[in-house]
């Protein structure tokens, strides 16, 4: 009822009964203020009906849609008495002039009813031979009385005979009004739902959904802003470029990503890169703040310790022991006056040192001219013969099947000289 009053007021006045700068202001006006009077061009009974619909107390409004439809139908017929009978609360919103007119109308109707009853009685007495002698009815439903033969009387027409089609039309109008009211309520509900879903920025005068959906004491306006704002989503995103982080230390990258509002999940992996060096960052591109970023970093290269006790051993035996650990060997020939040819003179780095896997160490081997004393052949020019053994630790090194020809020949000559006493 209250919602229909809002619509009826705006339809008659051309504006809403309550306005304000915000929905809260409109809601407060509905609770506390009285609607402004409708224009004088609107009939007093129509103004009273709209104000009755907008009453603050629900008990002062029409009790049902049927009562409202009956009141509207009566007002259309200018039957104020019937309108007040359908909606008794309408009386307190009627002007005094309309109330006085109602009393006059009621008295006139009573007089007309009395006159009609008297006329009917006289007519019945003047024609006793018609009818069955039953009691007089103020609203007869029989056919009109034909004229009495020889008297020249005209047939009496009862006004009440026309009430039946009028009542039928009134019933049809009433049901049409009820249907219109139902359609208005459905349309109003759809309109209120659409207004509530829309953004308040598009309606500077405030959304009428609060006043149209329920009594002002039952709901409060909603002023929550829209959350699906593309600009807000852009502000919540940051760009992650892996090229800016790969190769840097884990500590620096973690601090920088945390300052960007991201969660860092470090993962260590085996790599030949220096320890704590960042290898990759994912995901990349535009990501939302709070996203977990996986930062893979190097645990540092694995190391192995150069064995001790290899000095003086055969070059092949010493090289095999080093290669077995996953370390490459560079054999470098060097002259020695005391060591036997083909034996290990020294190792660089020193035995016992930890070196990265797959790195290389230098193994110095006594050349073929070694072991002949100071009077022997001149030492070689420290020529290096690289014998890089790059086999992994899981694959045993391939043992040489025979020593180089030059080395074997020199070793045989040295052995023969050593076996012969000083000659």
C-alpha positions as CSV (number, residue, x, y, z in Angstrom):
1,X,0.0,0.0,0.0
2,X,2.8,2.4,0.9
3,X,4.6,1.7,-2.4
4,X,1.4,2.3,-4.4
5,X,1.1,5.6,-2.5
6,X,4.6,6.6,-3.6
7,X,3.8,5.8,-7.3
8,X,0.4,7.5,-7.1
9,X,1.8,10.7,-5.6
10,X,4.5,10.9,-8.3
11,X,2.0,10.2,-11.0
12,X,-0.3,13.1,-9.8
13,X,2.3,15.6,-8.7
14,X,5.1,14.9,-11.2
15,X,7.7,14.4,-8.5
16,X,8.5,12.1,-5.6
17,X,7.0,12.9,-2.1
18,X,10.4,12.6,-0.4
19,X,13.7,13.8,-1.8
20,X,17.2,14.3,-0.4
21,X,20.9,14.4,-1.2
22,X,21.4,10.7,-0.3
23,X,19.5,7.6,0.3
24,X,19.8,8.0,4.0
25,X,18.3,11.5,3.8
26,X,15.4,10.1,1.8
27,X,14.8,7.3,4.3
28,X,14.9,9.7,7.2
29,X,12.4,12.0,5.4
30,X,10.1,9.1,4.9
31,X,10.2,8.2,8.6
32,X,9.9,11.7,10.1
33,X,8.3,14.1,7.5
34,X,4.8,14.4,6.2
35,X,4.4,14.3,2.4
36,X,3.8,17.8,0.8
37,X,0.2,18.4,-0.2
38,X,-0.8,17.4,-3.7
39,X,-1.7,20.2,-6.2
40,X,-5.2,21.7,-5.9
41,X,-6.0,20.4,-9.4
42,X,-6.3,16.9,-7.9
43,X,-9.7,16.2,-6.4
44,X,-10.0,16.2,-2.6
45,X,-11.0,12.5,-2.5
46,X,-8.0,11.5,-4.7
47,X,-5.7,13.5,-2.5
48,X,-7.1,11.9,0.6
49,X,-6.7,8.4,-0.8
50,X,-3.0,9.1,-1.7
51,X,-2.3,10.5,1.8
52,X,-4.1,7.5,3.3
53,X,-1.7,5.2,1.4
54,X,1.3,7.2,2.6
55,X,0.2,7.0,6.3
56,X,3.1,6.3,8.7
57,X,0.9,3.9,10.7
58,X,0.1,0.8,8.6
59,X,-3.3,0.5,10.4
60,X,-4.3,3.8,8.8
61,X,-3.8,2.5,5.3
62,X,-6.3,0.4,3.3
63,X,-6.7,-3.1,4.8
64,X,-6.4,-5.0,1.5
65,X,-6.1,-4.6,-2.2
66,X,-9.8,-5.4,-2.5
67,X,-10.7,-2.5,-0.1
68,X,-8.4,-0.2,-2.1
69,X,-10.0,-1.2,-5.4
70,X,-13.5,-0.6,-3.9
71,X,-12.5,2.8,-2.7
72,X,-11.0,3.7,-6.1
73,X,-14.1,2.5,-7.9
74,X,-16.3,4.6,-5.5
75,X,-14.2,7.7,-6.0
76,X,-14.5,7.4,-9.8
77,X,-18.3,7.4,-9.3
78,X,-18.0,10.4,-6.9
79,X,-19.5,8.2,-4.2
80,X,-17.7,9.4,-1.2
81,X,-19.9,7.4,1.2
82,X,-19.0,4.1,-0.5
83,X,-15.3,5.0,-0.5
84,X,-15.4,5.7,3.3
85,X,-17.2,2.4,3.8
86,X,-14.4,0.5,1.9
87,X,-11.6,2.4,3.7
88,X,-12.8,3.9,7.0
89,X,-9.4,5.5,7.7
90,X,-9.9,7.7,4.6
91,X,-12.1,10.0,6.6
92,X,-9.3,11.5,8.7
93,X,-7.6,12.6,5.4
94,X,-10.7,14.1,3.9
95,X,-11.2,17.9,4.0
96,X,-14.1,19.3,6.0
97,X,-15.9,20.4,2.8
98,X,-15.8,16.9,1.4
99,X,-17.1,15.5,4.8
100,X,-20.0,17.9,4.7
101,X,-20.7,17.0,1.1
102,X,-20.8,13.4,2.2
103,X,-23.3,14.1,4.9
104,X,-25.5,16.0,2.4
105,X,-25.1,13.2,-0.1
106,X,-26.2,10.7,2.5
107,X,-29.3,12.7,3.5
108,X,-30.2,13.2,-0.2
109,X,-29.9,9.5,-0.8
110,X,-32.1,8.7,2.2
111,X,-34.7,11.2,0.9
112,X,-34.6,9.7,-2.5
113,X,-35.0,6.2,-1.1
114,X,-38.0,7.3,0.9
115,X,-39.6,9.0,-2.1
116,X,-39.0,6.0,-4.3
117,X,-40.6,3.7,-1.7
118,X,-43.6,5.9,-1.5
119,X,-44.0,6.0,-5.2
120,X,-43.7,2.3,-5.4
121,X,-46.4,1.9,-2.7
122,X,-48.9,4.2,-4.5
123,X,-48.3,2.4,-7.8
124,X,-48.9,-0.9,-6.2
125,X,-52.2,0.4,-4.6
126,X,-53.4,1.8,-7.9
127,X,-53.1,-1.5,-9.7
128,X,-54.1,-4.2,-7.2
129,X,-55.0,-6.7,-9.9
130,X,-51.3,-7.1,-10.9
131,X,-48.9,-9.2,-8.9
132,X,-49.6,-12.0,-6.5
133,X,-50.4,-10.0,-3.4
134,X,-46.9,-10.3,-2.0
135,X,-45.1,-7.7,0.1
136,X,-43.7,-4.6,-1.4
137,X,-40.0,-4.7,-2.3
138,X,-38.0,-1.4,-2.5
139,X,-35.9,-2.9,-5.3
140,X,-38.3,-4.9,-7.4
141,X,-36.8,-7.3,-9.9
142,X,-40.1,-7.9,-11.9
143,X,-40.7,-6.4,-15.3
144,X,-42.1,-2.9,-15.7
145,X,-45.9,-2.6,-15.0
146,X,-47.8,-2.2,-18.3
147,X,-50.4,0.6,-18.6
148,X,-53.9,-0.1,-17.3
149,X,-56.4,-0.4,-20.2
150,X,-58.7,2.5,-20.6
151,X,-56.8,4.8,-18.2
152,X,-54.2,6.1,-20.5
153,X,-51.5,5.7,-17.9
154,X,-47.9,5.4,-19.0
155,X,-45.7,2.4,-18.0
156,X,-43.9,3.1,-14.8
157,X,-40.1,2.8,-15.2
158,X,-38.2,1.9,-12.1
159,X,-34.7,3.4,-11.8
160,X,-33.6,0.3,-9.9
161,X,-34.1,-1.8,-13.0
162,X,-30.9,-0.3,-14.4
163,X,-28.9,-1.2,-11.3
164,X,-28.2,-4.7,-12.4
165,X,-26.1,-3.9,-15.5
166,X,-24.5,-1.1,-13.5
167,X,-23.6,-3.6,-10.8
168,X,-22.1,-5.9,-13.4
169,X,-20.0,-3.1,-14.9
170,X,-18.9,-2.2,-11.3
171,X,-17.8,-5.7,-10.7
172,X,-15.9,-5.9,-13.9
173,X,-14.2,-2.5,-13.1
174,X,-13.3,-3.7,-9.6
175,X,-11.6,-6.8,-10.9
176,X,-9.8,-4.8,-13.6
177,X,-8.6,-2.4,-10.8
178,X,-7.4,-5.4,-8.7
179,X,-5.5,-6.8,-11.7
180,X,-3.9,-3.4,-12.4
181,X,-2.9,-3.2,-8.7
182,X,-1.2,-6.6,-8.9
183,X,0.6,-5.7,-12.0
184,X,1.8,-2.5,-10.4
185,X,3.1,-4.4,-7.3
186,X,5.0,-6.8,-9.6
187,X,6.5,-4.0,-11.7
188,X,7.4,-2.1,-8.5
189,X,9.3,-5.2,-7.1
190,X,11.3,-5.5,-10.4
191,X,12.0,-1.8,-10.4
192,X,13.2,-1.9,-6.8
193,X,15.5,-4.9,-7.5
194,X,17.0,-3.2,-10.5
195,X,17.6,0.0,-8.5
196,X,19.3,-1.8,-5.7
197,X,21.7,-3.6,-8.1
198,X,22.7,-0.4,-9.8
199,X,25.5,1.9,-8.7
200,X,24.4,4.9,-6.5
201,X,26.7,7.2,-8.6
202,X,24.3,7.1,-11.5
203,X,21.3,8.5,-9.5
204,X,22.2,11.9,-7.9
205,X,18.7,12.1,-6.2
206,X,19.1,8.7,-4.5
207,X,17.6,5.4,-5.3
208,X,13.9,5.1,-4.4
209,X,14.2,1.4,-3.8
210,X,13.9,1.9,0.0
211,X,10.6,3.7,-0.1
212,X,9.2,1.5,-2.8
213,X,10.0,-1.8,-1.3
214,X,8.7,-1.6,2.2
215,X,7.5,0.7,5.0
216,X,10.1,3.3,6.0
217,X,10.4,1.6,9.4
218,X,11.3,-1.8,8.0
219,X,14.4,-1.2,5.8
220,X,17.4,1.0,5.6
221,X,19.1,2.1,2.4
222,X,22.3,0.5,1.3
223,X,25.2,2.7,0.5
224,X,27.9,0.1,-0.2
225,X,30.1,1.0,-3.2
226,X,30.7,-1.2,-6.2
227,X,33.7,-3.5,-5.7
228,X,34.3,-4.7,-9.3
229,X,36.3,-1.6,-10.3
230,X,38.9,-2.2,-13.0
231,X,41.1,0.6,-11.7
232,X,41.1,-1.0,-8.2
233,X,42.2,-4.3,-9.7
234,X,45.0,-2.7,-11.6
235,X,46.2,-1.1,-8.3
236,X,46.3,-4.5,-6.7
237,X,48.6,-6.0,-9.4
238,X,52.4,-5.8,-9.7
239,X,54.7,-6.8,-12.5
240,X,57.3,-9.5,-12.0
241,X,60.2,-9.5,-14.5
242,X,62.5,-12.6,-14.0
243,X,65.4,-10.8,-15.8
244,X,65.5,-8.3,-12.9
245,X,66.1,-11.1,-10.3
246,X,68.0,-14.0,-11.9
247,X,71.7,-13.9,-11.0
248,X,71.2,-11.9,-7.8
249,X,71.5,-13.1,-4.2
250,X,68.6,-14.8,-2.6
251,X,68.5,-12.2,0.2
252,X,68.2,-9.2,-2.1
253,X,65.5,-10.8,-4.2
254,X,63.5,-11.9,-1.2
255,X,63.5,-8.4,0.3
256,X,62.5,-6.8,-3.0
257,X,59.6,-9.1,-3.7
258,X,58.3,-8.8,-0.2
259,X,58.3,-5.0,-0.5
260,X,56.1,-5.5,-3.7
261,X,53.5,-7.2,-1.5
262,X,54.3,-10.7,-2.7
263,X,54.8,-14.0,-0.8
264,X,58.2,-15.6,-1.4
265,X,58.7,-19.4,-1.4
266,X,62.5,-20.2,-1.9
267,X,63.5,-23.6,-3.3
268,X,67.1,-24.7,-3.3
269,X,68.5,-26.7,-6.2
270,X,71.9,-28.2,-7.1
271,X,73.8,-26.0,-9.5
272,X,77.3,-25.0,-10.4
273,X,76.4,-21.4,-9.7
274,X,77.6,-19.8,-6.5
275,X,75.6,-20.6,-3.4
276,X,72.4,-18.6,-2.9
277,X,72.4,-17.3,-6.4
278,X,68.8,-16.9,-7.8
279,X,68.3,-19.2,-10.8
280,X,64.6,-18.5,-11.7
281,X,61.4,-16.7,-10.5
282,X,57.8,-17.8,-11.3
283,X,55.1,-16.9,-12.0
284,X,56.0,-13.8,-14.0
285,X,54.2,-10.9,-15.6
286,X,51.2,-9.1,-13.9
287,X,50.3,-10.8,-10.7
288,X,48.0,-9.8,-7.8
289,X,49.5,-8.7,-4.6
290,X,49.7,-11.5,-2.1
291,X,50.6,-14.1,-4.7
292,X,53.2,-16.7,-3.8
293,X,56.3,-16.4,-5.9
294,X,58.6,-19.5,-6.2
295,X,62.3,-18.4,-6.2
296,X,64.7,-21.2,-7.1
297,X,68.3,-20.6,-5.9
298,X,71.6,-22.5,-6.1
299,X,72.6,-24.6,-3.1
300,X,76.2,-24.2,-4.4
301,X,78.2,-26.7,-6.4
302,X,79.0,-30.0,-4.8
303,X,82.6,-30.5,-3.7
304,X,85.0,-33.4,-3.4
305,X,88.3,-33.7,-1.5
306,X,91.5,-34.4,-3.4
307,X,92.9,-37.7,-2.0
308,X,96.1,-37.7,-0.1
309,X,99.0,-40.2,-0.5
310,X,99.1,-40.0,-4.2
311,X,102.6,-38.4,-4.4
312,X,105.1,-41.0,-5.8
313,X,102.4,-43.3,-7.1
314,X,102.0,-44.3,-10.7
315,X,100.3,-41.6,-12.8
316,X,97.5,-43.8,-13.9
317,X,96.7,-45.1,-10.4
318,X,96.7,-41.5,-9.1
319,X,94.6,-40.2,-11.9
320,X,92.0,-43.0,-11.5
321,X,91.6,-42.2,-7.8
322,X,91.0,-38.5,-8.5
323,X,88.6,-39.1,-11.5
324,X,86.6,-41.5,-9.4
325,X,85.6,-38.6,-7.2
326,X,84.2,-36.6,-10.2
327,X,87.2,-34.4,-10.6
328,X,89.0,-33.9,-14.0
329,X,92.8,-34.4,-14.2
330,X,95.3,-32.5,-16.2
331,X,98.6,-34.4,-16.4
332,X,101.6,-32.2,-16.9
333,X,105.1,-33.7,-17.5
334,X,107.9,-32.3,-15.5
335,X,111.6,-33.3,-15.1
336,X,112.8,-34.7,-11.8
337,X,116.4,-35.8,-10.9
338,X,115.2,-38.2,-8.2
339,X,111.7,-39.5,-9.1
340,X,111.1,-42.4,-11.4
341,X,109.6,-41.5,-14.8
342,X,105.7,-41.7,-14.8
343,X,105.3,-41.1,-11.1
344,X,103.4,-38.3,-9.5
345,X,105.6,-35.4,-8.4
346,X,102.9,-33.0,-7.0
347,X,99.2,-32.0,-7.3
348,X,97.7,-28.6,-7.5
349,X,95.6,-27.8,-5.5
350,X,97.2,-29.7,-2.7
351,X,95.8,-33.0,-1.6
352,X,93.2,-32.7,1.1
353,X,91.7,-29.6,-0.5
354,X,87.9,-29.4,-1.3
355,X,87.2,-28.5,-5.0
356,X,83.9,-28.3,-6.9
357,X,82.8,-31.4,-8.7
358,X,83.8,-31.5,-12.4
359,X,86.5,-29.0,-11.8
360,X,90.1,-29.8,-12.8
361,X,93.3,-30.4,-10.9
362,X,96.9,-30.4,-12.2
363,X,98.9,-33.6,-11.6
364,X,102.6,-33.2,-12.3
365,X,104.2,-36.4,-13.7
366,X,108.0,-37.2,-13.9
367,X,108.9,-37.3,-17.5
368,X,111.0,-40.0,-19.3
369,X,114.3,-38.3,-18.6
370,X,113.8,-38.1,-14.8
371,X,115.8,-40.1,-12.3
372,X,119.2,-39.8,-14.1
373,X,120.8,-37.4,-11.5
374,X,122.6,-34.2,-12.3
375,X,124.7,-35.8,-14.9
376,X,121.8,-37.1,-16.9
377,X,120.0,-35.7,-19.8
378,X,118.8,-32.1,-19.6
379,X,115.3,-31.7,-18.2
380,X,112.5,-31.1,-20.5
381,X,111.1,-27.7,-21.1
382,X,108.2,-28.3,-18.7
383,X,105.9,-29.4,-21.5
384,X,102.5,-30.3,-20.4
385,X,100.5,-33.2,-21.8
386,X,97.0,-32.8,-20.8
387,X,95.2,-36.0,-19.9
388,X,91.8,-34.6,-19.0
389,X,89.6,-37.3,-17.5
390,X,86.1,-36.0,-17.5
391,X,84.3,-39.1,-16.5
392,X,81.7,-38.8,-13.7
393,X,82.0,-40.3,-10.3
394,X,79.5,-43.1,-11.0
395,X,81.5,-44.2,-14.1
396,X,85.0,-45.7,-13.4
397,X,87.8,-44.1,-15.5
398,X,89.0,-46.0,-18.5
399,X,92.4,-47.5,-17.7
400,X,95.1,-47.0,-20.3
401,X,96.2,-50.2,-22.0
402,X,99.8,-49.1,-22.5
403,X,102.0,-46.2,-21.7
404,X,103.1,-43.9,-24.4
405,X,105.8,-45.2,-26.6
406,X,108.3,-42.5,-25.7
407,X,107.7,-43.0,-22.0
408,X,108.0,-46.8,-22.1
409,X,111.3,-46.6,-24.0
410,X,112.7,-44.1,-21.5
411,X,111.5,-46.1,-18.6
412,X,113.2,-49.3,-20.0
413,X,116.5,-47.4,-20.5
414,X,116.4,-46.0,-17.0
415,X,115.6,-49.5,-15.5
416,X,118.6,-51.0,-17.4
417,X,120.9,-48.3,-16.1
418,X,119.7,-48.8,-12.6
419,X,120.2,-52.5,-12.7
420,X,123.8,-52.3,-13.8
421,X,126.4,-51.5,-11.1
422,X,128.6,-48.5,-11.7
423,X,130.5,-49.3,-14.8
